[in-house]
């Protein structure tokens, strides 16, 4: 979240360097702007847990953050975050770990897996339902 304050100069430096890394690798402008915002939320969360340097971060801290997201309310729409929203964070955090590992800033050994979306948005009608729907819309006066 853009408005979340990060007090650690080290964490602020990491966010900015992550942004530059994404830009250098040719990621889309929306990615270069958006992904560091999600990393900022992780780092803010870590500061609340008195973790103030990347070398103190362990994979369990990142897993705890994912559990926190599963319980956090959606600040824009109310309710909980969707599995898709949490999966977007997971994608970003895996990429952030890759950035840390490849640039030698810290070895963060995580391989977060996406959550399964428990809502099947497809509705497949049976032949009988299709027939009933057709009959309900058929005008008898024709």
Buried (B, 14 or more C-beta within 10 A) or exposed (E): EEEBEBEBEEBBEBBEBBBEBBBEEEBEEEBBBBBBBBBBBBBBBBBEEEBBEBEEBEEEBBEBBBEBBEEBEEEEEEEBBBBEBBBBBBBBBBBBBEBBBEEEBBEBEBEBEBBEEEEEEEEEEEEEEEEEEEEEEEEEEE
